[in-house]
Amino acid sequence: MSESEKKLDATGLFCPEPVFRTKIEIERMQVGETLTVSADDPAAEEDISRWVQRQGHELLDMSKDGNTITFQIKKVK
C-alpha cells in the first residue's frame, strides 16, 4: 500500500459516523490521494456516495461484500 492510499474502517458505526469520519480523513489528505472506506451501515451507501459527489471528490469504486460496503474515494480538491 502506497503512502497516497489511506484506509478507514467505519464498520460497526452508524449514521452519521461513517460520513463524518470520511470527511475528517479526506480533509487530512493531499489532493490526488485515495481513501478506501469500509462501512456496514446500510445508510452509508447513499450517505457517503452523496457526500463525495457534493464535495466534488471522485468515487472511483464502490463494492459490496455481504453487509460490508467498500468505497474508494479520490480527493480532487
C-alpha positions as CSV (number, residue, x, y, z in Angstrom):
1,M,0.0,0.0,0.0
2,S,1.5,3.3,-1.1
3,E,1.6,6.4,1.1
4,S,-1.1,8.0,-1.1
5,E,-3.6,5.3,-0.2
6,K,-5.3,5.5,3.1
7,K,-7.8,3.2,4.7
8,L,-10.7,3.9,7.0
9,D,-12.7,1.2,8.8
10,A,-16.1,2.5,9.7
11,T,-17.7,-0.9,10.2
12,G,-19.9,-1.1,13.3
13,L,-20.6,2.7,13.2
14,F,-23.9,4.1,12.3
15,C,-25.1,7.2,10.5
16,P,-23.8,9.9,10.6
17,E,-20.4,8.5,11.9
18,P,-19.2,6.8,8.7
19,V,-19.7,10.1,6.7
20,F,-18.3,12.2,9.5
21,R,-15.1,10.1,9.8
22,T,-14.8,10.0,6.0
23,K,-14.9,13.8,5.9
24,I,-12.3,14.2,8.6
25,E,-10.0,11.7,6.9
26,I,-10.4,13.3,3.4
27,E,-9.6,16.8,5.0
28,R,-6.3,15.4,6.3
29,M,-5.3,14.1,2.9
30,Q,-3.5,15.7,-0.1
31,V,-5.2,16.1,-3.5
32,G,-4.8,13.0,-5.6
33,E,-4.6,10.6,-2.7
34,T,-7.2,7.9,-2.4
35,L,-9.2,6.7,0.7
36,T,-10.7,3.3,1.0
37,V,-13.6,3.3,3.4
38,S,-15.3,0.1,4.7
39,A,-18.8,0.5,6.3
40,D,-21.6,-1.8,7.2
41,D,-24.3,0.7,8.0
42,P,-26.9,0.3,5.2
43,A,-27.4,4.1,5.1
44,A,-23.7,4.6,4.4
45,E,-24.0,3.6,0.7
46,E,-26.2,6.6,-0.1
47,D,-24.7,8.9,2.5
48,I,-21.1,8.5,1.5
49,S,-21.8,8.5,-2.2
50,R,-23.9,11.7,-1.9
51,W,-21.3,13.4,0.3
52,V,-18.5,12.6,-2.2
53,Q,-20.5,13.9,-5.1
54,R,-21.5,17.1,-3.2
55,Q,-17.9,17.8,-2.1
56,G,-16.6,17.3,-5.7
57,H,-14.4,14.4,-5.0
58,E,-14.3,11.2,-7.1
59,L,-15.9,7.9,-6.2
60,L,-13.6,5.5,-8.0
61,D,-15.3,2.4,-6.9
62,M,-18.0,1.0,-4.6
63,S,-18.4,-2.7,-3.9
64,K,-20.4,-4.8,-1.6
65,D,-19.3,-8.0,0.2
66,G,-22.2,-9.3,2.3
67,N,-23.1,-6.4,4.6
68,T,-19.8,-4.5,4.1
69,I,-19.7,-1.7,1.6
70,T,-16.3,-0.6,0.4
71,F,-15.8,2.9,-1.2
72,Q,-12.7,4.1,-3.0
73,I,-12.6,7.9,-2.9
74,K,-10.1,10.1,-4.6
75,K,-9.5,13.6,-3.2
76,V,-9.9,16.0,-6.0
77,K,-9.7,19.4,-4.4
